[in-house]
Amino acid sequence: MDTKLKPIVAALGLGLALLSGPSAAVVTLYSPLTGFEDDNIDFLLDANNTPDVFDVGDTLLSVFEITQTFDVTGSDSTLIFPQELTGVAAVTLLRFDDLDGVGGNNDMVFGAYAPGLNSLLPGNVVTGGGAGGGAVAALWLDDTPNLSTLGATDCTSQADCIAKATDGSLFEVDGFSAADGDEFWIALNAQTSVPIVAGGSSSADFAAVNFGLSILDGGPNTYGLQDCSGLSPFCANAALDPDNGPLDNMIGVLGSGSVLGGDGLTNGAFAHSDFDFQKAPGEIPEPATLALLGLGLLGMGAVRRRV
């Protein structure tokens, strides 16, 4: 029952300055690969009247805060503050599988939020994301920080968390594109009991999440592609991509992380989570470069960076 993306119906009426504003250029990007460190809280959208069990058809909705960017192949890092880069993501559980080959169908395969993210996110996120759908995550850049999703979370409800995560200029939309079959979102060794996760320590792992998405709308930033051939059997695997587009071993966003216990949360979220993901600003890295960061993306022990 674990993954790290977040959800709901809050600010449908916000008028966003789509992909605009000088603030968008302040986020530091590194070459050849920029890493993004985030912290999240996760909500469950129950589709089956079984709120204590994470089932096929249920949606994991995450509200996240990106605290810093860092040079994946070096040691430099830059805090986002005094601005904040926040977002909302939602993925729907498509099926259980044995992706790690250790036996037992305790791994999860996800796709884009089934009803369409336009029912969750404000503004033209889906149309702005291209192809009329497939959006999984959207990010906003804000000059007036008002959200913390680490430790003492300062949003009081699902609606309040979403509203605080989406008040700014739309920075980027990522998701599944019909033009690419390399995308995936999976959770390995995933716990399906919501109460177990909700009562677990915020340092306890309940699923190892790996994902690869297309950049549907990069806003003011120019992003390149990454060679994901080293991430087999996940990348370039049509069985893990619901749109079944063409496969070329190239992807826009690669990430990994853990779903963590929700002990201490009082705002309706059932879990914390912590992901790192990376993008290539305007250029394609050599396969050898990808190998340096592929270790943490292959599944079981996702490395988490802290500010």
ZIZI-V810947 format. One record per pair of residues at least 24 apart in sequence whose ideal C-beta (glycine too) atoms are under 10 Angstrom apart, sorted by sequence separation. I is the first residue (numbers start at 1). J is the second residue. D is the distance in whole Angstrom. If there is no record, write none. Layout:
# ZIZI-V810947
I|J|D + I|J|D
This chain:
# ZIZI-V810947
38|62|9 + 39|63|10 + 40|64|4 + 41|65|9 + 63|87|8 + 64|88|8 + 89|113|9 + 90|114|9 + 112|136|5 + 140|164|10 + 142|166|9 + 144|168|8 + 185|209|8 + 186|210|5 + 187|211|9 + 210|234|6 + 212|236|9 + 225|249|9 + 226|250|7 + 227|251|8 + 228|252|10 + 253|277|6 + 254|278|6 + 255|279|9 + 39|64|7 + 40|65|8 + 62|87|8 + 63|88|6 + 64|89|7 + 90|115|9 + 111|136|9 + 112|137|10 + 140|165|7 + 142|167|6 + 143|168|7 + 185|210|8 + 186|211|7 + 210|235|9 + 212|237|10 + 225|250|4 + 226|251|6 + 231|256|10 + 253|278|8 + 254|279|8 + 38|64|5 + 39|65|6 + 40|66|10 + 62|88|7 + 63|89|8 + 90|116|10 + 110|136|9 + 139|165|9 + 140|166|5 + 142|168|3 + 143|169|9 + 184|210|7 + 185|211|4 + 186|212|10 + 224|250|9 + 225|251|7 + 226|252|7 + 228|254|6 + 253|279|6 + 254|280|9 + 276|302|8 + 38|65|6 + 39|66|8 + 61|88|7 + 62|89|5 + 90|117|6 + 138|165|9 + 139|166|9 + 140|167|7 + 141|168|5 + 142|169|8 + 184|211|6 + 185|212|8 + 214|241|10 + 225|252|6 + 226|253|8 + 252|279|7 + 253|280|10 + 275|302|8 + 276|303|7 + 36|64|10 + 37|65|10 + 38|66|5 + 39|67|7 + 61|89|7 + 62|90|7 + 89|117|9 + 138|166|8 + 140|168|4 + 141|169|5 + 183|211|8 + 184|212|5 + 185|213|7 + 212|240|9 + 224|252|8 + 225|253|10 + 226|254|6 + 251|279|10 + 252|280|8 + 274|302|8 + 276|304|7 + 37|66|7 + 38|67|7 + 60|89|8 + 61|90|5 + 62|91|9 + 88|117|8 + 90|119|10 + 139|168|9 + 140|169|6 + 141|170|8 + 142|171|9 + 183|212|5 + 184|213|8 + 212|241|9 + 214|243|10 + 223|252|6 + 251|280|10 + 273|302|10 + 274|303|10 + 275|304|8 + 276|305|6 + 36|66|5 + 37|67|6 + 38|68|9 + 60|90|7 + 61|91|8 + 90|120|6 + 139|169|10 + 140|170|6 + 141|171|5 + 182|212|6 + 183|213|5 + 223|253|8 + 250|280|10 + 274|304|5 + 275|305|10 + 36|67|9 + 37|68|5 + 59|90|5 + 60|91|5 + 61|92|10 + 89|120|10 + 90|121|8 + 139|170|8 + 140|171|6 + 141|172|9 + 182|213|9 + 183|214|6 + 214|245|9 + 273|304|10 + 274|305|8 + 36|68|8 + 37|69|8 + 59|91|7 + 60|92|8 + 88|120|7 + 89|121|10 + 138|170|7 + 139|171|4 + 140|172|9 + 180|212|9 + 182|214|8 + 274|306|8 + 35|68|9 + 36|69|6 + 37|70|7 + 58|91|10 + 59|92|5 + 60|93|7 + 88|121|6 + 138|171|8 + 139|172|5 + 180|213|9 + 4|38|9 + 6|40|7 + 35|69|7 + 36|70|8 + 58|92|7 + 59|93|7 + 87|121|9 + 88|122|9 + 138|172|7 + 139|173|8 + 180|214|5 + 218|252|8 + 250|284|8 + 4|39|10 + 5|40|8 + 6|41|7 + 7|42|9 + 8|43|7 + 34|69|5 + 35|70|4 + 57|92|7 + 58|93|5 + 137|172|8 + 138|173|5 + 139|174|8 + 179|214|8 + 4|40|5 + 6|42|6 + 7|43|5 + 9|45|10 + 34|70|7 + 35|71|7 + 36|72|10 + 56|92|9 + 57|93|7 + 137|173|7 + 138|174|8 + 176|212|10 + 177|213|9 + 178|214|10 + 214|250|10 + 215|251|9 + 216|252|9 + 254|290|8 + 3|40|10 + 4|41|9 + 5|42|7 + 6|43|5 + 7|44|8 + 8|45|7 + 33|70|10 + 34|71|7 + 35|72|5 + 56|93|5 + 57|94|9 + 88|125|9 + 136|173|9 + 137|174|5 + 138|175|9 + 174|211|9 + 176|213|7 + 177|214|4 + 179|216|10 + 214|251|7 + 215|252|4 + 256|293|9 + 4|42|5 + 5|43|9 + 6|44|10 + 7|45|5 + 33|71|8 + 34|72|7 + 35|73|9 + 55|93|7 + 56|94|7 + 135|173|5 + 136|174|6 + 137|175|7 + 174|212|10 + 175|213|6 + 176|214|7 + 177|215|9 + 212|250|10 + 213|251|7 + 214|252|5 + 215|253|6 + 249|287|9 + 256|294|10 + 3|42|7 + 6|45|9 + 27|66|8 + 30|69|7 + 32|71|9 + 33|72|4 + 54|93|7 + 56|95|6 + 134|173|9 + 135|174|7 + 136|175|4 + 174|213|4 + 175|214|6 + 177|216|6 + 212|251|4 + 213|252|6 + 214|253|7 + 254|293|8 + 256|295|10 + 257|296|9 + 2|42|8 + 28|68|9 + 29|69|7 + 30|70|7 + 31|71|8 + 32|72|8 + 33|73|6 + 37|77|8 + 56|96|7 + 122|162|8 + 134|174|10 + 135|175|4 + 136|176|7 + 173|213|10 + 174|214|7 + 175|215|9 + 176|216|9 + 211|251|10 + 212|252|8 + 213|253|4 + 254|294|8 + 256|296|5 + 257|297|10 + 1|42|10 + 27|68|10 + 28|69|5 + 30|71|4 + 32|73|7 + 33|74|10 + 55|96|9 + 121|162|8 + 122|163|9 + 125|166|9 + 129|170|10 + 134|175|4 + 135|176|8 + 173|214|10 + 174|215|6 + 175|216|5 + 212|253|7 + 213|254|8 + 255|296|9 + 256|297|5 + 27|69|6 + 28|70|9 + 29|71|10 + 30|72|7 + 31|73|9 + 35|77|8 + 37|79|10 + 38|80|10 + 120|162|8 + 128|170|7 + 133|175|8 + 134|176|4 + 135|177|10 + 173|215|8 + 174|216|6 + 175|217|9 + 211|253|7 + 212|254|5 + 213|255|8 + 254|296|10 + 255|297|7 + 256|298|8 + 1|44|8 + 28|71|9 + 30|73|8 + 31|74|10 + 37|80|9 + 123|166|8 + 129|172|9 + 130|173|8 + 133|176|8 + 134|177|6 + 172|215|7 + 173|216|5 + 174|217|8 + 182|225|9 + 211|254|8 + 212|255|8 + 254|297|6 + 256|299|8 + 258|301|9 + 259|302|10 + 30|74|7 + 34|78|10 + 36|80|9 + 92|136|10 + 121|165|10 + 122|166|5 + 128|172|10 + 129|173|4 + 131|175|9 + 133|177|10 + 134|178|7 + 172|216|8 + 173|217|4 + 174|218|9 + 182|226|10 + 184|228|9 + 210|254|8 + 211|255|5 + 212|256|10 + 256|300|10 + 258|302|5 + 260|304|9 + 43|88|10 + 45|90|7 + 47|92|8 + 90|135|9 + 91|136|6 + 121|166|7 + 122|167|9 + 125|170|7 + 128|173|6 + 129|174|8 + 130|175|9 + 131|176|9 + 133|178|9 + 134|179|10 + 172|217|6 + 173|218|8 + 180|225|9 + 183|228|10 + 210|255|7 + 211|256|7 + 256|301|9 + 257|302|5 + 258|303|9 + 30|76|7 + 47|93|9 + 89|135|9 + 90|136|7 + 91|137|9 + 120|166|10 + 124|170|8 + 127|173|10 + 129|175|6 + 131|177|6 + 132|178|9 + 134|180|10 + 171|217|9 + 172|218|6 + 173|219|8 + 182|228|6 + 188|234|10 + 209|255|8 + 210|256|5 + 211|257|9 + 256|302|4 + 257|303|9 + 258|304|6 + 30|77|9 + 38|85|9 + 40|87|9 + 42|89|9 + 43|90|9 + 45|92|8 + 89|136|6 + 90|137|8 + 123|170|6 + 126|173|8 + 129|176|10 + 130|177|7 + 131|178|5 + 136|183|9 + 170|217|8 + 171|218|9 + 172|219|5 + 182|229|10 + 184|231|9 + 209|256|6 + 210|257|8 + 255|302|9 + 256|303|8 + 257|304|6 + 28|76|8 + 30|78|9 + 38|86|9 + 40|88|10 + 60|108|9 + 88|136|10 + 89|137|4 + 90|138|10 + 122|170|9 + 125|173|6 + 129|177|9 + 130|178|9 + 131|179|8 + 137|185|10 + 171|219|5 + 172|220|9 + 186|234|6 + 208|256|7 + 209|257|5 + 256|304|9 + 257|305|10 + 28|77|9 + 29|78|9 + 36|85|8 + 38|87|8 + 40|89|8 + 88|137|7 + 89|138|8 + 121|170|9 + 124|173|10 + 126|175|9 + 130|179|9 + 134|183|9 + 136|185|7 + 170|219|7 + 171|220|8 + 172|221|7 + 174|223|10 + 182|231|9 + 184|233|10 + 185|234|10 + 208|257|8 + 209|258|7 + 28|78|4 + 60|110|7 + 87|137|6 + 88|138|6 + 89|139|9 + 125|175|9 + 169|219|8 + 171|221|8 + 184|234|5 + 207|257|9 + 208|258|6 + 209|259|6 + 1|52|9 + 3|54|9 + 8|59|10 + 27|78|8 + 28|79|9 + 38|89|10 + 59|110|9 + 87|138|6 + 88|139|9 + 151|202|8 + 169|220|9 + 172|223|8 + 183|234|10 + 184|235|7 + 186|237|10 + 207|258|7 + 208|259|8 + 1|53|7 + 2|54|7 + 7|59|6 + 26|78|10 + 28|80|9 + 56|108|9 + 61|113|8 + 86|138|10 + 87|139|4 + 88|140|9 + 121|173|9 + 150|202|9 + 182|234|9 + 183|235|8 + 184|236|9 + 205|257|10 + 206|258|8 + 207|259|4 + 226|278|7 + 1|54|3 + 6|59|9 + 7|60|8 + 8|61|6 + 27|80|7 + 56|109|10 + 59|112|10 + 60|113|9 + 86|139|7 + 87|140|6 + 182|235|5 + 183|236|10 + 184|237|6 + 205|258|4 + 206|259|5 + 207|260|9 + 226|279|8 + 227|280|9 + 1|55|9 + 5|59|8 + 6|60|7 + 7|61|2 + 26|80|8 + 54|108|8 + 59|113|6 + 85|139|6 + 86|140|6 + 87|141|10 + 181|235|10 + 182|236|5 + 183|237|10 + 184|238|10 + 186|240|7 + 204|258|9 + 205|259|7 + 206|260|7 + 225|279|9 + 226|280|5 + 5|60|5 + 6|61|4 + 7|62|7 + 8|63|9 + 59|114|7 + 85|140|7 + 86|141|8 + 181|236|7 + 182|237|8 + 184|239|9 + 185|240|8 + 203|258|10 + 204|259|10 + 205|260|6 + 206|261|7 + 224|279|8 + 225|280|6 + 3|59|10 + 4|60|7 + 5|61|6 + 6|62|3 + 7|63|8 + 26|82|9 + 27|83|8 + 58|114|10 + 59|115|9 + 84|140|9 + 85|141|5 + 86|142|7 + 117|173|9 + 180|236|10 + 181|237|8 + 182|238|9 + 184|240|4 + 185|241|9 + 204|260|6 + 205|261|9 + 206|262|9 + 223|279|5 + 224|280|4 + 1|58|8 + 3|60|4 + 4|61|10 + 5|62|4 + 6|63|4 + 26|83|6 + 57|114|7 + 84|141|8 + 85|142|8 + 181|238|5 + 183|240|8 + 184|241|6 + 185|242|10 + 203|260|7 + 204|261|5 + 223|280|6 + 224|281|7 + 227|284|7 + 230|287|7 + 2|60|8 + 3|61|10 + 4|62|5 + 5|63|9 + 6|64|7 + 27|85|6 + 83|141|6 + 84|142|5 + 117|175|8 + 181|239|10 + 182|240|9 + 183|241|5 + 184|242|10 + 202|260|5 + 203|261|8 + 221|279|8 + 222|280|10 + 223|281|6 + 224|282|5 + 225|283|9 + 226|284|7 + 227|285|7 + 229|287|7 + 230|288|10 + 1|60|8 + 3|62|8 + 5|64|8 + 24|83|10 + 26|85|9 + 61|120|7 + 83|142|6 + 84|143|8 + 86|145|9 + 181|240|9 + 182|241|7 + 183|242|9 + 200|259|10 + 201|260|8 + 202|261|5 + 204|263|8 + 222|281|7 + 223|282|7 + 224|283|5 + 225|284|5 + 226|285|6 + 227|286|8 + 228|287|10 + 231|290|8 + 235|294|10 + 4|64|8 + 23|83|6 + 83|143|6 + 84|144|8 + 85|145|10 + 86|146|9 + 181|241|5 + 183|243|8 + 200|260|7 + 201|261|5 + 202|262|7 + 203|263|9 + 221|281|7 + 222|282|4 + 223|283|9 + 224|284|5 + 225|285|9 + 227|287|5 + 230|290|6 + 24|85|10 + 59|120|9 + 80|141|8 + 82|143|8 + 83|144|9 + 84|145|4 + 86|147|5 + 180|241|8 + 181|242|10 + 200|261|3 + 201|262|9 + 202|263|6 + 218|279|9 + 221|282|8 + 222|283|9 + 224|285|8 + 226|287|9 + 227|288|10 + 229|290|8 + 230|291|6 + 23|85|10 + 80|142|10 + 82|144|9 + 83|145|7 + 84|146|7 + 86|148|10 + 113|175|9 + 181|243|7 + 183|245|8 + 197|259|7 + 199|261|7 + 200|262|7 + 201|263|5 + 202|264|7 + 227|289|9 + 228|290|7 + 235|297|9 + 82|145|7 + 84|147|6 + 86|149|8 + 112|175|6 + 178|241|10 + 180|243|8 + 181|244|6 + 182|245|8 + 197|260|8 + 198|261|7 + 199|262|7 + 200|263|6 + 201|264|9 + 202|265|9 + 218|281|10 + 226|289|9 + 227|290|5 + 230|293|9 + 231|294|6 + 234|297|8 + 81|145|7 + 84|148|9 + 111|175|10 + 112|176|5 + 177|241|9 + 178|242|10 + 179|243|9 + 181|245|4 + 182|246|9 + 197|261|6 + 198|262|4 + 199|263|6 + 207|271|9 + 209|273|7 + 211|275|8 + 213|277|9 + 215|279|7 + 218|282|10 + 226|290|6 + 227|291|10 + 230|294|5 + 234|298|8 + 80|145|9 + 111|176|7 + 176|241|7 + 178|243|5 + 180|245|5 + 181|246|6 + 182|247|6 + 196|261|8 + 197|262|6 + 198|263|8 + 206|271|7 + 209|274|10 + 210|275|10 + 212|277|9 + 215|280|10 + 229|294|10 + 230|295|10 + 233|298|10 + 234|299|8 + 110|176|10 + 176|242|7 + 177|243|7 + 178|244|9 + 179|245|6 + 180|246|7 + 181|247|5 + 182|248|7 + 196|262|10 + 197|263|10 + 206|272|10 + 207|273|9 + 209|275|7 + 211|277|8 + 228|294|8 + 231|297|6 + 232|298|9 + 47|114|8 + 176|243|5 + 178|245|5 + 179|246|7 + 180|247|8 + 181|248|8 + 182|249|7 + 184|251|9 + 195|262|10 + 198|265|7 + 206|273|9 + 226|293|9 + 227|294|10 + 230|297|9 + 231|298|7 + 45|113|8 + 47|115|9 + 175|243|10 + 177|245|7 + 178|246|10 + 180|248|7 + 182|250|7 + 183|251|7 + 191|259|8 + 194|262|9 + 204|272|10 + 205|273|10 + 226|294|10 + 230|298|9 + 231|299|9 + 45|114|9 + 176|245|8 + 182|251|5 + 183|252|9 + 190|259|8 + 202|271|9 + 203|272|9 + 205|274|10 + 228|297|9 + 45|115|9 + 180|250|8 + 182|252|9 + 183|253|9 + 184|254|10 + 185|255|9 + 191|261|10 + 200|270|10 + 202|272|5 + 112|183|9 + 180|251|7 + 187|258|10 + 198|269|9 + 199|270|9 + 200|271|8 + 201|272|9 + 202|273|10 + 203|274|10 + 111|183|9 + 180|252|8 + 187|259|7 + 198|270|4 + 200|272|9 + 202|274|9 + 64|137|8 + 66|139|7 + 88|161|8 + 111|184|10 + 112|185|9 + 197|270|6 + 198|271|7 + 62|136|10 + 88|162|6 + 110|184|8 + 111|185|7 + 137|211|9 + 196|270|10 + 197|271|5 + 45|120|9 + 62|137|8 + 64|139|8 + 66|141|10 + 86|161|9 + 87|162|10 + 109|184|8 + 110|185|4 + 136|211|8 + 177|252|9 + 195|270|8 + 197|272|10 + 86|162|10 + 89|165|10 + 109|185|8 + 110|186|7 + 137|213|7 + 194|270|6 + 11|88|10 + 88|165|5 + 108|185|9 + 109|186|6 + 110|187|7 + 136|213|6 + 175|252|10 + 194|271|9 + 10|88|9 + 86|164|7 + 87|165|6 + 88|166|6 + 108|186|6 + 109|187|8 + 135|213|9 + 136|214|9 + 138|216|9 + 141|219|9 + 174|252|7 + 175|253|9 + 86|165|4 + 87|166|8 + 107|186|6 + 108|187|4 + 134|213|9 + 137|216|10 + 138|217|9 + 140|219|10 + 141|220|10 + 174|253|5 + 8|88|8 + 65|145|9 + 84|164|9 + 85|165|10 + 86|166|7 + 107|187|7 + 108|188|8 + 134|214|8 + 136|216|9 + 139|219|8 + 172|252|10 + 191|271|10 + 6|87|9 + 7|88|7 + 67|148|9 + 84|165|9 + 86|167|8 + 87|168|10 + 106|187|9 + 107|188|5 + 108|189|10 + 135|216|6 + 172|253|9 + 174|255|10 + 5|87|10 + 6|88|6 + 7|89|8 + 8|90|8 + 65|147|6 + 67|149|9 + 86|168|7 + 106|188|8 + 107|189|7 + 108|190|5 + 134|216|7 + 135|217|9 + 5|88|8 + 6|89|6 + 7|90|5 + 64|147|9 + 65|148|7 + 66|149|10 + 67|150|7 + 84|167|10 + 85|168|8 + 87|170|10 + 106|189|6 + 107|190|6 + 131|214|10 + 133|216|10 + 5|89|4 + 6|90|7 + 7|91|9 + 63|147|8 + 65|149|5 + 84|168|8 + 87|171|8 + 91|175|10 + 106|190|6 + 108|192|9 + 130|214|9 + 4|89|8 + 5|90|5 + 6|91|10 + 7|92|10 + 64|149|6 + 65|150|7 + 83|168|8 + 86|171|9 + 87|172|8 + 89|174|8 + 90|175|10 + 91|176|10 + 99|184|10 + 104|189|9 + 106|191|8 + 129|214|9 + 130|215|10 + 131|216|7 + 212|297|8 + 3|89|9 + 5|91|5 + 63|149|6 + 85|171|6 + 87|173|9 + 89|175|9 + 100|186|9 + 102|188|9 + 106|192|8 + 129|215|9 + 130|216|5 + 210|296|9 + 211|297|9 + 4|91|9 + 5|92|10 + 62|149|9 + 85|172|9 + 87|174|9 + 99|186|6 + 102|189|8 + 129|216|4 + 130|217|6 + 210|297|6 + 3|91|6 + 65|153|10 + 99|187|9 + 100|188|5 + 128|216|8 + 129|217|5 + 208|296|10 + 210|298|7 + 97|186|8 + 99|188|6 + 100|189|7 + 128|217|5 + 210|299|6 + 3|93|8 + 63|153|9 + 98|188|10 + 99|189|10 + 126|216|9 + 127|217|10 + 208|298|9 + 209|299|9 + 210|300|10 + 94|185|9 + 96|187|10 + 97|188|10 + 125|216|9 + 128|219|9 + 208|299|6 + 1|93|9 + 63|155|7 + 93|185|10 + 125|217|9 + 208|300|5 + 210|302|8 + 92|185|10 + 124|217|10 + 208|301|7 + 209|302|7 + 91|185|5 + 93|187|9 + 96|190|8 + 208|302|5 + 63|158|8 + 91|186|10 + 205|300|9 + 207|302|9 + 89|185|9 + 91|187|9 + 96|192|9 + 205|301|9 + 61|158|8 + 63|160|10 + 64|161|10 + 93|190|9 + 205|302|8 + 63|161|4 + 62|161|10 + 63|162|6 + 65|164|9 + 93|192|10 + 108|207|7 + 110|209|9 + 205|304|9 + 61|161|10 + 63|163|10 + 65|165|8 + 107|207|9 + 38|139|10 + 61|162|8 + 63|164|8 + 64|165|7 + 106|207|9 + 107|208|9 + 108|209|9 + 110|211|8 + 112|213|10 + 203|304|10 + 63|165|5 + 36|139|9 + 62|165|9 + 63|166|9 + 174|277|9 + 3|108|7 + 5|110|8 + 16|121|10 + 18|123|7 + 19|124|10 + 66|171|10 + 174|279|9 + 2|108|8 + 7|113|7 + 12|118|9 + 16|122|7 + 17|123|9 + 18|124|6 + 161|267|6 + 1|108|8 + 3|110|6 + 12|119|8 + 14|121|9 + 15|122|9 + 16|123|4 + 18|125|9 + 41|148|10 + 42|149|10 + 160|267|7 + 161|268|8 + 172|279|9 + 5|113|9 + 12|120|9 + 14|122|4 + 15|123|7 + 16|124|8 + 41|149|5 + 100|208|9 + 134|242|9 + 159|267|10 + 160|268|9 + 161|269|7 + 11|120|10 + 12|121|8 + 13|122|7 + 14|123|6 + 16|125|9 + 19|128|7 + 39|148|8 + 40|149|6 + 41|150|9 + 134|243|7 + 157|266|10 + 158|267|7 + 159|268|9 + 7|117|9 + 9|119|7 + 10|120|8 + 11|121|8 + 12|122|6 + 13|123|9 + 18|128|6 + 39|149|5 + 40|150|9 + 133|243|9 + 156|266|8 + 157|267|5 + 158|268|5 + 188|298|10 + 189|299|9 + 8|119|9 + 9|120|6 + 10|121|9 + 11|122|4 + 12|123|9 + 38|149|8 + 39|150|4 + 99|210|9 + 134|245|10 + 153|264|8 + 156|267|5 + 157|268|6 + 158|269|7 + 188|299|5 + 189|300|7 + 7|119|10 + 8|120|6 + 9|121|10 + 10|122|8 + 11|123|9 + 16|128|9 + 27|139|9 + 38|150|9 + 39|151|8 + 41|153|6 + 131|243|9 + 152|264|8 + 153|265|7 + 155|267|6 + 156|268|9 + 157|269|9 + 187|299|10 + 188|300|6 + 7|120|6 + 8|121|9 + 45|158|9 + 151|264|8 + 153|266|8 + 154|267|9 + 155|268|10 + 186|299|8 + 6|120|9 + 7|121|9 + 27|141|7 + 39|153|9 + 41|155|8 + 43|157|10 + 44|158|10 + 153|267|6 + 155|269|9 + 188|302|9 + 26|141|8 + 43|158|5 + 24|140|10 + 25|141|9 + 137|253|8 + 153|269|7 + 24|141|5 + 26|143|9 + 41|158|9 + 136|253|9 + 23|141|5 + 43|161|8 + 91|209|9 + 137|255|10 + 23|142|8 + 43|162|9 + 153|272|9 + 21|141|7 + 23|143|5 + 41|161|7 + 91|211|8 + 149|269|9 + 21|142|10 + 22|143|10 + 151|272|9 + 16|138|10 + 21|143|8 + 89|211|9 + 150|272|8 + 149|272|8 + 16|140|8 + 41|165|10 + 89|213|10 + 149|273|9 + 150|274|9 + 60|185|9 + 149|274|10 + 14|140|10 + 60|187|8 + 109|237|10 + 114|242|10 + 111|240|9 + 109|239|8 + 110|240|9 + 111|241|8 + 112|242|7 + 5|136|7 + 6|137|9 + 109|240|6 + 111|242|4 + 112|243|9 + 5|137|7 + 101|233|9 + 109|241|10 + 110|242|9 + 111|243|8 + 54|187|9 + 100|233|10 + 109|242|9 + 58|192|10 + 99|233|8 + 99|234|8 + 54|190|8 + 58|194|9 + 54|191|8 + 55|192|8 + 54|192|5 + 99|237|9 + 53|192|6 + 54|193|8 + 52|192|9 + 53|193|7 + 54|194|6 + 99|239|10 + 137|277|9 + 52|193|7 + 53|194|7 + 99|240|8 + 50|192|10 + 52|194|5 + 53|195|9 + 97|239|9 + 6|149|9 + 51|194|7 + 52|195|6 + 54|197|8 + 97|240|9 + 24|168|9 + 27|171|8 + 50|194|9 + 51|195|9 + 52|196|9 + 95|239|10 + 23|168|8 + 24|169|6 + 27|172|10 + 23|169|6 + 24|170|9 + 52|198|9 + 94|240|9 + 10|157|9 + 21|168|8 + 22|169|9 + 24|171|6 + 60|207|10 + 10|158|7 + 11|159|8 + 21|169|4 + 23|171|9 + 24|172|9 + 46|194|9 + 94|242|7 + 8|157|9 + 9|158|8 + 10|159|4 + 14|163|8 + 20|169|6 + 21|170|9 + 60|209|9 + 8|158|5 + 9|159|7 + 10|160|8 + 16|166|8 + 19|169|7 + 20|170|8 + 21|171|9 + 44|194|6 + 92|242|9 + 7|158|7 + 8|159|6 + 10|161|8 + 11|162|6 + 16|167|9 + 17|168|9 + 18|169|8 + 19|170|6 + 6|158|8 + 10|162|4 + 11|163|5 + 14|166|6 + 16|168|8 + 17|169|5 + 18|170|5 + 19|171|8 + 8|161|8 + 9|162|8 + 10|163|5 + 11|164|9 + 14|167|7 + 16|169|7 + 17|170|8 + 19|172|8 + 44|197|9 + 54|207|10 + 7|161|10 + 8|162|5 + 10|164|9 + 11|165|9 + 14|168|10 + 16|170|5 + 19|173|9 + 44|198|9 + 6|161|7 + 7|162|8 + 8|163|10 + 10|165|9 + 11|166|6 + 42|197|9 + 6|162|8 + 10|166|8 + 11|167|8 + 14|170|10 + 150|306|9 + 150|307|8 + 6|165|8 + 5|185|8 + 4|185|10 + 3|185|7 + 72|254|10 + 3|186|9 + 4|187|8 + 3|187|5 + 2|187|6 + 1|187|9 + 2|188|10 + 89|275|9 + 2|189|9 + 3|190|7 + 34|221|9 + 2|190|5 + 1|190|6 + 2|191|6 + 34|223|9 + 1|191|5 + 2|192|8 + 1|192|4 + 2|193|10 + 33|224|9 + 1|193|6 + 2|194|10 + 27|219|10 + 29|221|7 + 32|224|8 + 107|299|9 + 1|194|6 + 27|220|10 + 29|222|9 + 31|224|9 + 33|226|7 + 1|195|10 + 2|196|10 + 25|219|10 + 27|221|8 + 29|223|9 + 32|226|9 + 1|196|8 + 2|197|6 + 24|219|6 + 25|220|6 + 1|197|6 + 24|220|5 + 25|221|8 + 1|198|10 + 23|220|10 + 24|221|7 + 62|259|10 + 19|217|7 + 21|219|10 + 22|220|9 + 100|298|9 + 102|300|9 + 18|217|9 + 19|218|9 + 20|219|8 + 21|220|8 + 60|259|8 + 100|299|6 + 19|219|4 + 20|220|8 + 99|299|8 + 100|300|7 + 18|219|8 + 19|220|6 + 19|221|10 + 2|205|9 + 3|206|10 + 4|207|8 + 2|206|5 + 3|207|6 + 5|209|9 + 63|267|9 + 72|276|9 + 1|206|7 + 2|207|3 + 3|208|10 + 4|209|6 + 73|278|10 + 1|207|8 + 2|208|9 + 3|209|5 + 5|211|9 + 63|269|8 + 70|276|9 + 72|278|5 + 2|209|7 + 4|211|9 + 62|269|9 + 72|279|9 + 3|211|9 + 61|269|9 + 70|278|9 + 72|280|9 + 62|271|9 + 64|273|8 + 66|275|10 + 69|278|10 + 60|270|10 + 62|272|10 + 64|274|9 + 69|279|9 + 60|271|9 + 62|273|6 + 64|275|8 + 66|277|9 + 73|285|8 + 60|273|9 + 62|275|9 + 72|285|9 + 54|270|9 + 73|289|6 + 36|253|9 + 38|255|9 + 40|257|8 + 42|259|7 + 72|289|8 + 39|257|10 + 42|260|9 + 72|290|10 + 36|255|8 + 38|257|8 + 40|259|9 + 41|260|10 + 51|270|9 + 73|292|6 + 35|255|9 + 37|257|10 + 40|260|9 + 42|262|8 + 72|292|7 + 73|293|8 + 33|254|9 + 39|260|10 + 41|262|8 + 72|293|5 + 43|265|10 + 42|265|9 + 41|265|7 + 43|267|9 + 44|268|9 + 43|268|6 + 44|269|9 + 41|267|7 + 43|269|5 + 44|270|6 + 81|307|9 + 41|268|9 + 42|269|6 + 43|270|7 + 44|271|8 + 80|307|10 + 41|269|4 + 42|270|6 + 43|271|9 + 77|305|9 + 79|307|7 + 40|269|9 + 41|270|9 + 42|271|4 + 41|271|7 + 42|272|7 + 77|307|8 + 40|271|8 + 41|272|6 + 42|273|6 + 40|272|7 + 41|273|8 + 39|272|7 + 40|273|4 + 39|273|8 + 40|274|7 + 38|273|9 + 39|274|6 + 40|275|7 + 70|305|7 + 38|274|7 + 39|275|9 + 37|274|8 + 38|275|6 + 68|305|8 + 70|307|10 + 37|275|8 + 38|276|8 + 67|305|9 + 68|306|10 + 36|275|9 + 37|276|6 + 38|277|8 + 67|306|9 + 68|307|6 + 36|276|7 + 37|277|9 + 67|307|5 + 35|276|6 + 36|277|5 + 35|277|7 + 36|278|7 + 34|277|10 + 35|278|5 + 36|279|7 + 34|278|6 + 35|279|9 + 33|278|5 + 34|279|5 + 32|278|10 + 33|279|7 + 34|280|8 + 33|280|6 + 34|281|6 + 30|278|10 + 32|280|6 + 33|281|8 + 30|279|10 + 31|280|8 + 32|281|8 + 29|279|8 + 30|280|10 + 31|281|6 + 32|282|9 + 33|283|9 + 4|255|10 + 29|280|9 + 30|281|7 + 31|282|8 + 32|283|6 + 29|281|4 + 31|283|7 + 32|284|8 + 33|285|6 + 4|257|6 + 28|281|10 + 29|282|8 + 32|285|4 + 3|257|9 + 4|258|8 + 5|259|10 + 31|285|9 + 32|286|8 + 3|258|10 + 4|259|5 + 2|258|8 + 3|259|6 + 4|260|9 + 33|289|7 + 2|259|3 + 32|289|6 + 33|290|8 + 1|259|8 + 2|260|9 + 32|290|10 + 35|293|8 + 2|261|10 + 33|292|9 + 8|268|9 + 33|293|7 + 6|269|8 + 6|271|10 + 39|304|9 + 4|271|7 + 6|273|9 + 37|304|8 + 38|305|10 + 39|306|9 + 2|270|10 + 3|271|9 + 4|272|9 + 5|273|8 + 37|305|5 + 39|307|9 + 1|270|8 + 2|271|7 + 4|273|3 + 36|305|10 + 37|306|8 + 1|271|8 + 3|273|7 + 4|274|8 + 5|275|9 + 35|305|8 + 37|307|7 + 2|273|8 + 4|275|6 + 3|275|10
